[in-house]
Amino acid sequence: WYSTARLASAAPGLAERGLRGALAPDLDAAWRYQRGVVETVRASYVDYLARLRITRLHGTARFVDGAHVNAGGETIQARHFVVATGSRPVLPQSLAGIPRILTTDDLFERPLPEGSRIALLGSGSVGAEMAFILPCLGLQVVWLTGSEPLKRSRFSASARKRLNEALFERGVTARTGSRPLRAV
């Protein structure tokens, strides 16, 4: 999505470089394209791990000692283990289970609900990325954040200021101090 958004955001400056024509965002096509990319990348990682003779286990596991892991009742011995737990988006309890509310994980698994306006929650790096991407794909974004975007990151104050200016140029301003209580 980021690559597609970058192309769309470059469109206004292309005429001065000698490229004429109009680009129009197509969110459904962009979603299908990113879905294909995700599946291709995932399959390439799985294939690469298999070629390295790495055994993949899904589920809950615990270390028995430094050379043994118990997973699903089976104990596996190895010299090296890679623990890839992943992460999960945090969704306020009052918003959980509402079908039109998507987490970032959902964005890669199912298309956005219909409509041209979206509320975006989160002030971290993923929230900032989506605040850039979604307007480039034709959505009007209302960005709700608890704190200043990227405040807890290692980005400098001047970098965060430039980010906010660039997003403002796209019609996106973070509404800090926002805590959504419910969806109607």
Buried (B, 14 or more C-beta within 10 A) or exposed (E): BEEBBEEBBEBEEEEEEEEEEEEEBEBEEBBEBBBEBEEEEEEEEEEEEEEEEEEEEEEEBEEEEEEEBEBEEEEBEEEEBEEEEEEEBEBEEEBEEEEEBBBBEBBBEEBBEEEEEBEBBBBBEBBBBBBBBBBBBEBEBBBBBBEBBBBEEEBEEEEBEEBBEEBEEBEBEBEBEBEBEEEE
